[in-house]
């Protein structure tokens, strides 16, 4: 009932323990707290909060228009709804290294288990679009060092994302990954790789966990979890997938409503009221109310 029982620190420790096993952790992107609950119920290992999803949810393109307040607010809503560890997308950190330090502590307070910060120029753009630009490697390293230094909980995961593969090639991505680890990164997120062989190259280069982004319609082929595990990837995200599925279903439903004047034909495709009530634990709230209000007042004597 209400919010997660597991504390933020316990979720961070759980993520660390899961990563230490070496198995691949699967973390679909939640577009709201309710979808985070569904991700947990279906047995996944964690939840991802995507900057692209938050931008789209606000009706904005993913070009660095969201604020730290918006990201921290949505991350808090998602993290408190699930017992799973949550990783948040911190984009470029919302400013200079000191701003990034504040970003880390705001997201710690939001209850997430970790974040990733990237090396694009500010404002950034979607990692699978052409025309990206990255800051120079020294500036990128300063971002990572600021993030790793600012955290107060040592179990809070600081992940360094690099978009340099699409700009200067795989060798540049390897160089940055190594330097990010030296600067304190706990994990590396190489964006927009184009083959399993490139993941293998990064795997050989660093000894920290490696994340793969399986976003649809992008530059990276949609590899299976088995393929990714076989090349040493430790985390995989599907950042926008649930939002895309939900919006596709919503569009089809609206088309049907416009054409037919009723949603009767769409009922088989809807989440049933009973399933929704079960997911949000109506029974738990009813039991709580009953335990509080189900009593009798002794008659006045």
HUMO-V307469 format. One record per pair of residues at least 12 apart in sequence whose ideal C-beta (glycine too) atoms are under 8 Angstrom apart, sorted by the first residue. I is the first residue (numbers start at 1). GAP is how many residues later the second one is. If there is no record, write none. Layout:
i:I gap:GAP
i:I gap:GAP
This chain:
i:1 gap:280
i:1 gap:283
i:1 gap:284
i:1 gap:287
i:3 gap:77
i:3 gap:78
i:4 gap:75
i:4 gap:76
i:4 gap:77
i:4 gap:78
i:4 gap:79
i:5 gap:78
i:6 gap:77
i:8 gap:71
i:8 gap:100
i:8 gap:103
i:8 gap:104
i:8 gap:105
i:8 gap:145
i:9 gap:144
i:9 gap:146
i:11 gap:68
i:11 gap:72
i:11 gap:73
i:11 gap:74
i:11 gap:75
i:11 gap:100
i:11 gap:102
i:12 gap:73
i:12 gap:101
i:12 gap:102
i:12 gap:141
i:12 gap:143
i:12 gap:144
i:12 gap:145
i:13 gap:142
i:14 gap:71
i:14 gap:99
i:15 gap:31
i:15 gap:70
i:15 gap:72
i:15 gap:98
i:15 gap:99
i:15 gap:140
i:15 gap:142
i:16 gap:139
i:16 gap:141
i:18 gap:27
i:18 gap:28
i:18 gap:67
i:19 gap:168
i:19 gap:190
i:19 gap:215
i:19 gap:216
i:22 gap:212
i:23 gap:206
i:24 gap:201
i:24 gap:204
i:24 gap:205
i:24 gap:209
i:24 gap:210
i:24 gap:211
i:24 gap:212
i:25 gap:20
i:25 gap:21
i:25 gap:209
i:25 gap:210
i:25 gap:211
i:26 gap:18
i:26 gap:19
i:26 gap:20
i:26 gap:199
i:26 gap:210
i:27 gap:17
i:27 gap:18
i:27 gap:19
i:27 gap:20
i:27 gap:21
i:27 gap:60
i:27 gap:208
i:27 gap:209
i:27 gap:210
i:27 gap:211
i:28 gap:16
i:28 gap:19
i:28 gap:20
i:28 gap:209
i:28 gap:210
i:28 gap:213
i:28 gap:214
i:29 gap:18
i:29 gap:19
i:29 gap:20
i:29 gap:21
i:29 gap:24
i:29 gap:208
i:29 gap:209
i:29 gap:210
i:29 gap:211
i:29 gap:212
i:29 gap:213
i:29 gap:214
i:30 gap:17
i:30 gap:18
i:30 gap:19
i:30 gap:23
i:30 gap:48
i:30 gap:52
i:30 gap:56
i:30 gap:212
i:31 gap:22
i:31 gap:26
i:31 gap:211
i:31 gap:212
i:31 gap:215
i:32 gap:25
i:32 gap:45
i:32 gap:46
i:33 gap:44
i:33 gap:45
i:33 gap:47
i:33 gap:48
i:33 gap:49
i:34 gap:47
i:34 gap:245
i:34 gap:246
i:35 gap:207
i:35 gap:211
i:36 gap:42
i:36 gap:45
i:36 gap:46
i:36 gap:48
i:36 gap:50
i:37 gap:44
i:37 gap:45
i:37 gap:242
i:37 gap:243
i:38 gap:241
i:39 gap:43
i:39 gap:45
i:39 gap:203
i:40 gap:42
i:40 gap:43
i:40 gap:44
i:41 gap:238
i:44 gap:40
i:45 gap:39
i:45 gap:40
i:46 gap:38
i:46 gap:39
i:46 gap:40
i:46 gap:41
i:46 gap:67
i:46 gap:189
i:47 gap:31
i:47 gap:32
i:47 gap:35
i:47 gap:37
i:47 gap:38
i:47 gap:39
i:47 gap:40
i:48 gap:38
i:48 gap:39
i:48 gap:40
i:48 gap:41
i:48 gap:189
i:48 gap:190
i:48 gap:191
i:49 gap:22
i:49 gap:25
i:49 gap:26
i:49 gap:29
i:49 gap:37
i:49 gap:38
i:49 gap:39
i:49 gap:40
i:49 gap:63
i:50 gap:39
i:50 gap:187
i:50 gap:189
i:50 gap:190
i:51 gap:15
i:51 gap:20
i:51 gap:38
i:51 gap:39
i:51 gap:40
i:52 gap:37
i:52 gap:74
i:52 gap:163
i:52 gap:187
i:52 gap:188
i:53 gap:186
i:53 gap:187
i:53 gap:190
i:54 gap:12
i:54 gap:16
i:54 gap:17
i:54 gap:20
i:54 gap:35
i:56 gap:184
i:56 gap:187
i:57 gap:17
i:57 gap:186
i:58 gap:12
i:62 gap:63
i:62 gap:64
i:63 gap:60
i:63 gap:61
i:63 gap:62
i:63 gap:63
i:64 gap:27
i:64 gap:28
i:64 gap:58
i:64 gap:59
i:64 gap:60
i:64 gap:61
i:65 gap:58
i:66 gap:25
i:67 gap:27
i:68 gap:26
i:68 gap:31
i:68 gap:34
i:68 gap:35
i:68 gap:38
i:71 gap:17
i:71 gap:18
i:71 gap:19
i:71 gap:20
i:71 gap:23
i:71 gap:36
i:72 gap:34
i:72 gap:35
i:72 gap:37
i:72 gap:38
i:73 gap:37
i:75 gap:13
i:75 gap:32
i:75 gap:35
i:75 gap:36
i:75 gap:37
i:76 gap:33
i:76 gap:34
i:76 gap:35
i:79 gap:31
i:79 gap:32
i:79 gap:33
i:79 gap:34
i:80 gap:31
i:85 gap:27
i:85 gap:28
i:85 gap:29
i:86 gap:25
i:86 gap:26
i:86 gap:27
i:87 gap:25
i:87 gap:26
i:87 gap:27
i:87 gap:28
i:87 gap:29
i:87 gap:70
i:87 gap:72
i:87 gap:148
i:87 gap:150
i:88 gap:19
i:88 gap:22
i:88 gap:24
i:88 gap:26
i:88 gap:27
i:88 gap:28
i:89 gap:26
i:89 gap:27
i:89 gap:150
i:90 gap:13
i:90 gap:14
i:90 gap:17
i:90 gap:25
i:90 gap:26
i:90 gap:27
i:90 gap:57
i:91 gap:26
i:91 gap:27
i:91 gap:31
i:91 gap:33
i:92 gap:25
i:92 gap:26
i:92 gap:27
i:92 gap:28
i:92 gap:29
i:92 gap:30
i:92 gap:31
i:92 gap:32
i:92 gap:51
i:93 gap:24
i:93 gap:29
i:93 gap:50
i:93 gap:53
i:93 gap:54
i:95 gap:27
i:97 gap:45
i:97 gap:46
i:97 gap:48
i:97 gap:49
i:98 gap:48
i:100 gap:17
i:100 gap:43
i:100 gap:46
i:100 gap:47
i:100 gap:50
i:101 gap:45
i:101 gap:46
i:101 gap:48
i:101 gap:49
i:102 gap:48
i:103 gap:12
i:103 gap:14
i:103 gap:44
i:104 gap:42
i:104 gap:43
i:104 gap:46
i:104 gap:47
i:104 gap:52
i:104 gap:54
i:105 gap:45
i:105 gap:46
i:105 gap:47
i:108 gap:43
i:108 gap:44
i:108 gap:45
i:108 gap:48
i:113 gap:42
i:113 gap:43
i:113 gap:44
i:114 gap:42
i:114 gap:43
i:114 gap:44
i:114 gap:45
i:114 gap:72
i:114 gap:73
i:115 gap:32
i:115 gap:42
i:115 gap:43
i:115 gap:44
i:116 gap:43
i:116 gap:44
i:116 gap:45
i:116 gap:71
i:116 gap:73
i:116 gap:95
i:117 gap:26
i:117 gap:27
i:117 gap:30
i:117 gap:41
i:117 gap:42
i:117 gap:43
i:117 gap:44
i:118 gap:42
i:118 gap:43
i:118 gap:44
i:118 gap:45
i:118 gap:71
i:118 gap:73
i:119 gap:15
i:119 gap:16
i:119 gap:18
i:119 gap:20
i:119 gap:21
i:119 gap:24
i:119 gap:41
i:119 gap:42
i:119 gap:43
i:119 gap:44
i:119 gap:45
i:119 gap:57
i:120 gap:12
i:120 gap:13
i:120 gap:14
i:120 gap:15
i:120 gap:43
i:121 gap:12
i:121 gap:13
i:121 gap:14
i:127 gap:34
i:127 gap:36
i:127 gap:39
i:127 gap:64
i:127 gap:65
i:127 gap:86
i:127 gap:91
i:128 gap:63
i:128 gap:64
i:128 gap:87
i:128 gap:89
i:128 gap:90
i:128 gap:91
i:128 gap:92
i:130 gap:36
i:132 gap:31
i:132 gap:34
i:132 gap:35
i:133 gap:34
i:134 gap:28
i:134 gap:29
i:134 gap:30
i:134 gap:33
i:134 gap:34
i:137 gap:38
i:137 gap:39
i:137 gap:42
i:140 gap:20
i:140 gap:22
i:140 gap:36
i:140 gap:39
i:140 gap:40
i:141 gap:38
i:141 gap:39
i:141 gap:41
i:141 gap:42
i:143 gap:17
i:144 gap:14
i:144 gap:16
i:144 gap:36
i:144 gap:39
i:144 gap:40
i:144 gap:41
i:145 gap:38
i:145 gap:39
i:147 gap:37
i:148 gap:35
i:148 gap:36
i:148 gap:37
i:148 gap:38
i:149 gap:35
i:157 gap:29
i:157 gap:30
i:158 gap:26
i:158 gap:27
i:158 gap:28
i:158 gap:29
i:159 gap:26
i:159 gap:27
i:159 gap:28
i:159 gap:29
i:159 gap:30
i:159 gap:52
i:160 gap:16
i:160 gap:17
i:160 gap:20
i:160 gap:21
i:160 gap:23
i:160 gap:25
i:160 gap:27
i:160 gap:28
i:160 gap:29
i:161 gap:27
i:161 gap:28
i:161 gap:29
i:161 gap:30
i:162 gap:14
i:162 gap:15
i:162 gap:18
i:162 gap:26
i:162 gap:27
i:162 gap:28
i:162 gap:29
i:163 gap:28
i:163 gap:29
i:164 gap:12
i:165 gap:25
i:165 gap:26
i:165 gap:27
i:165 gap:28
i:165 gap:29
i:165 gap:33
i:166 gap:25
i:166 gap:26
i:166 gap:53
i:170 gap:23
i:170 gap:28
i:170 gap:31
i:173 gap:17
i:173 gap:20
i:173 gap:25
i:173 gap:29
i:174 gap:27
i:174 gap:28
i:174 gap:31
i:177 gap:13
i:177 gap:25
i:177 gap:28
i:177 gap:29
i:178 gap:27
i:178 gap:28
i:181 gap:25
i:181 gap:26
i:181 gap:27
i:185 gap:23
i:186 gap:22
i:186 gap:23
i:187 gap:21
i:187 gap:22
i:187 gap:23
i:187 gap:24
i:187 gap:47
i:187 gap:48
i:188 gap:14
i:188 gap:18
i:188 gap:20
i:188 gap:21
i:188 gap:22
i:188 gap:23
i:189 gap:21
i:189 gap:22
i:189 gap:24
i:190 gap:12
i:190 gap:20
i:191 gap:22
i:192 gap:21
i:192 gap:26
i:192 gap:27
i:192 gap:28
i:193 gap:19
i:193 gap:27
i:194 gap:25
i:194 gap:26
i:194 gap:27
i:195 gap:26
i:196 gap:27
i:196 gap:31
i:196 gap:32
i:196 gap:34
i:196 gap:35
i:199 gap:13
i:199 gap:29
i:199 gap:32
i:199 gap:33
i:199 gap:34
i:200 gap:31
i:200 gap:32
i:203 gap:28
i:203 gap:29
i:203 gap:30
i:209 gap:25
i:209 gap:26
i:210 gap:22
i:210 gap:23
i:210 gap:24
i:210 gap:25
i:211 gap:22
i:211 gap:23
i:211 gap:24
i:211 gap:25
i:211 gap:26
i:212 gap:16
i:212 gap:21
i:212 gap:23
i:212 gap:24
i:212 gap:25
i:213 gap:23
i:213 gap:24
i:213 gap:26
i:214 gap:22
i:214 gap:23
i:214 gap:24
i:215 gap:22
i:215 gap:23
i:215 gap:24
i:215 gap:25
i:215 gap:26
i:216 gap:24
i:216 gap:25
i:216 gap:28
i:249 gap:20
i:252 gap:14
i:252 gap:17
i:253 gap:13
i:253 gap:16
